[in-house]
């Protein structure tokens, strides 16, 4: 069962963002462009809801944010019911910890999902992802690292993502005005 998300990412400058958007438009299969609003809830686990151009979802990720390998559980539903899902979690006692507003471009490059994102107040990011299983997750992680290096993209260290995430978490309301 491929329920382990293996992913690596890097911050980009605006110039790199534009360069890689063009590169992947020419050298891969364009899947879609999406606008996403994602709400993270407080609590002991990484619980989120999201609405995008196509549907809404509730999802739970194991491990810690920015881990390279995490089990993921998703439940998709009609995007018109997003407000009801938010109300449900708020009524259960969860508090909205953080909100994200992101434009995401998705590409299929060989056997990798590549996303090129701009998140309001946070920045530009490229991410390489592959769904895996317990047996192959480490091999798939090395594969993603090699593919990123092939494009001369330096993977941003987890600590840098954690620092920027923590800053955004404290200031997202001001950063997204």
Secondary structure, 3 states (H helix, E strand, C coil): CCCEEEEEEEEECHHHHHHHHHHHHHHCEEEEEEEEEEEEECCCCEEEEEECCCCEEEEEECCCCCCCEEEEEEEEECHHHHHHHHHHHHHCCCCEEEEEEEEEEEEEECCEEEEEEEECCCEEEEEEEEEECCCCHHHHHHHHHHHHHHCCCCCCCHHHHHHHHHHHHHHHHHHCC
